Amino acid sequence: MASVKQNLQAAALRESLRYIGRNPGENFTKLVNVLRPFARVPEHKAILDQAEAVWSNPQNNWRRLIERAFAQLSPVVTKKFVANFLLNASLIGIPRGHELAEQMNCNVPWAILMDPTSDCNLRCKGCWADEYARGANLRFEELDSIITQGKDIGVYMYLYSGGEPLIRANDIVKLAQKHQDCMFCAFTNATLVTPELSAQLGKVGNVLLAISVEGFAEDNDFRRGKGSYAHVVRAMDLLREAGVGFGFSTCYHKQNTTEVSSEQFIDTMIEKGCFFGWYFTYVPLGKNAHPELLATPEQRQLMYEKVREYRARKDIFVLDFWNDGEYVDGCIAGGRRYLHINAHGDVEPCAFIHYSNVNIRDMSLLDALRSPLFMKYRERHPFNSNPLRPCPLLDNPDALVSMVNSAQAHSTQHHDHESVETVTGKCQEAAHKWKPVADQLWNNGVEERNEEVDL
């Protein structure tokens, strides 16, 4: 529960946003100063210092991104993002989570990813979510309970996947309206984005969309079906017109890495109105997996280099959940930064780790975080000394086998109940080939950082 001091500070923040949005050029520094009292950890104080420095340079790409946000987003979306994402989820939620993690001796996440439904209106080639049995749903009351429990431990960031979460768009909007202090983001194939839904999201303010896209029309439709790219373009246009915040979510694999890492692709996403871009690498899960689509070490290195390049000069925030391990000290799963609850209620360490000991219908969120598999994650992390090899499946498959078996976790893939030995067997060769490349990248980076310190 917020203290009286925090409530007063939050009121000051809301008042500041009323006039900052009208003239961000003059008032952005005032916003940073309003946020400073909430910065309780050194990292947050450093980020606010960096924000001020960024704003002092009109040519800085991060300043351009912020200016674009003030110009493109509806006023309510801007206010909700600052209050719910920057303030509640980050400046207030993260220290609260750290304190509780120490008290309870378990991981406490920053975000919770959950599946309102396992149903989907597409059949994407090699989709990891397709291994869950169709027809499963988390009821509104269950989703509401997860959010309520999460807020009690400092979690104000919630993501939806599936299936296609916008099949449950009405419930997603209702939950956002009920929990106006939280930030929500739904991964969507964009086929169900309508003018009516876009207008709703522009008014409710605290729901972002991450639109799945895997390149331009030919590369995107290769896995997602003919005509899928046209839905992406139409949805982005509707959302931009309604002032809704959105970005792209891209799975890169052997056949599309060159295209989705290209400057043309990034520039197109910016032009369409994206504020962020999240890259995932292909993971071969289930009986319908396609291991031949696994990215090569050269392709993964290309993504490593391009994402850093674009972050340094493009007005969009891009990240690669596998190659950016150095910024979050390794793997973010297992409750360190996030966890996944599928539409059957199984609490999993990660959307790509389909094993579990517990179901949210049988226990509290906090008890789930203290369950055997999650405690194994806490004990074993990091899985090696190189944060560019963070994943216990793609990069350290033997570690995942050990954790799943010692925790006696079961498969949550209702189609085939794939054993951990089977799924990791599809990743052993890729892990072996990536290790020397990742080690060289990391060692070179250490040398460069040491040289910067010496200067």
C-alpha positions, 0 to 999 in steps of 0.5 A: 500500500502506498504511503501518504508521502507517495500519494502526495508525490503521485498527485504532484506527478499527475498535476505536472503531466497536465502542462508538460504534455502541452510543451514537452520541450520546455517542461521535460526536465520538470517531469524528471525532477518530479520523478526523482523523489521516487528513485530509491535505488542507484540504478534509477537515479542514474537513469534519471540523470541520463534522461536529463542529459539526453534531453539537453541534446535535441539531436539525440535519438532518445529525445526524438523518441520522447518527442514523437511519443508526446506528438503521437499518443493521446493525452490519456495514454501519455499520462498512464504510461508515465504514472503506471509504467515509469512510476508504479511498475518501475520506480515503486514496484521494483524496490518493493519486489527486491525487498520482498524477494529478500524477505521471502527468499524467492524471486519476485518478478517485475512483470507477469505474462498470462494467457487469457485464452489458448485459442487463436484464429491463425495457425503459424508454422512452428508456433510454440503456443500451439502445443497448448490444448485449444479451448482453455481460458483463464476466467475474468475472475482468475485474471483479476485475482492474479493482478490483485495478488501481483500488486500486493508484491509490487507488480504493476506490469502485465502482459498477455499472450495466447493464443490470440489474446484479443479474442478476449478484448472485452475482458482486457479492457475491463481489467485495464479499467479496473486496475488503472494503476497498472500497465498492460501490453498484449502480444497480438497477430493484429487481425482483431484490431478494429477501429472500435477497439483502437478507440477504446484503447486510446481512451482507457490509456493503459493498454499497449499492443505488441504486434507480431510481424516477421518482416515484410509481406513475403517473409512475414506470411511465410509462417503466419499465413497469406495476407497477415502482413496486410492486417499488421499494416492496417492495425498500425494505422488504426492504432496510430490514428487513435493515439494508442501506444504500440510496437512490434514483436518479431521472431527471427529465424534462419529465413528472415533474420537478414530482413528483420535486422535491416535498416529498411525494416526498422525505418518502416516500423518507425514510420508506421508508428512503433515505439518499441521493437521486441526480438525473440529467436525461434525456439523449437517446441513441440511435435510440430517444431521446425528445428531447421528454422533455428538461427545460425550463430552468424545470424544471432551475432548479426542481431546482437550487432544491429540491435545495439546499433539501432538503439544508439541512433534510431528513435525506437527502443529495440531489444533482443531477449536472448542477446541483451542478457548483459543488461539484466544479468542473464536470464529474466525467467523463473520470476527474476523479471517475469513468469508465465501463466498459461490458459490452463493456469499452469505457472511456468518459468517462461513462455518457452519453458513448458514445465511446471509444478503448480497451478494458479488455481490451487495456490497463491502467486507467492506460493507459486514463486516458492515452488520447486522449479522456481526455486531451482531457477533462483539457486542455479542462476546464472547458468554460466558466466557469459550473459550472452548465453543466458537461456537454460534451453537454447544456451545451457540445455543441460541446466534445464534438464537438471532443474526440471528433473530435480524439481519433478516438474511435468510437461504443460504441452497437452498435445504431446507432453514433450520430455525435457530431454526431447526438447533440449535435444533439439537445441544442443547443436545450436548451443554448442555452435553459439558458445564460442561466438558468444564468448568472443563477443563477450570477451571483446566487450569486456576489453572495450569497457576496460579501455573506456574506464582507463580513458 
